[in-house]
Amino acid sequence: VMPEERQMPFMDFLDIVEKKVTSPNVFYVQKQCSNLTEEFPELICDVQPDIPWMSEALGKKPDAVNFWLGEAAAVTSLHKDHYENLYCVISGEKHFLLHPPSDRPFIPYELYQPATYRVSEEGSFEIVDEKTADKVPWIPLDPLNPDLERYPDYAQAKPLQCTVKAGEMLYLPSLWFHHVQQSHGCIAVNYWYDMEYDLKYSYYQLLDCLTNAVKVL
């Protein structure tokens, strides 16, 4: 289920984060479209446009630079990305739970109908199915409280946990699974470099295919 998106003056958003205004909703600036360069041009001069040593190592500039600011209740569910990710915390803390790609056989995927949260006329949220869209694979497991009766294979996974504090940077390799929490009002910027579809990607695809094949035996 995709979140409801809305536009508002940044000052109004800060009033909510700083608890000057109360709201029952969970607010999070997290649009992953290089929103720092596309939607917050006033902030670009406060950070580097790229990470020089990573740009040199990969021989390319980042595909996207994203700005993140939100409440502690905004939690990112377990997923992976096809990007080399440099995650920089400016203020507060981010808490990552990580799985290497080799844990794929123990991480469940199921197909779900895409949907979006919408605000009803009464002001409450409702889930609206995208009935014409194809089902998408998603991980239905909370790694902080896994249902091992339903997903017993997850007990064999070996998660890593780390906290990234203000002034620190996490290199999150492409295809690594990650679940993210944050302190209230945490500010972060991340740099997405497109991954190389090389032997690492082929290995992951093989592991994914074997995992799915075993399930049907």
Salt bridges, closest charged atoms under 4 A:
GLU4 OE1 - ARG6 NH2 2.82
GLU18 OE1 - LYS20 NZ 3.29
GLU39 OE2 - LYS31 NZ 3.61
ASP50 OD2 - LYS61 NZ 3.04
GLU71 OE1 - LYS19 NZ 3.90
ASP81 OD2 - HIS79 NE2 3.42
ASP81 OD2 - HIS178 NE2 3.14
GLU84 OE2 - LYS200 NZ 3.08
GLU93 OE1 - HIS95 NE2 3.71
ASP103 OD2 - HIS99 ND1 2.79
GLU110 OE1 - ARG150 NH2 3.67
GLU196 OE2 - LYS60 NZ 2.80
ASP208 OD1 - ARG104 NE 2.70
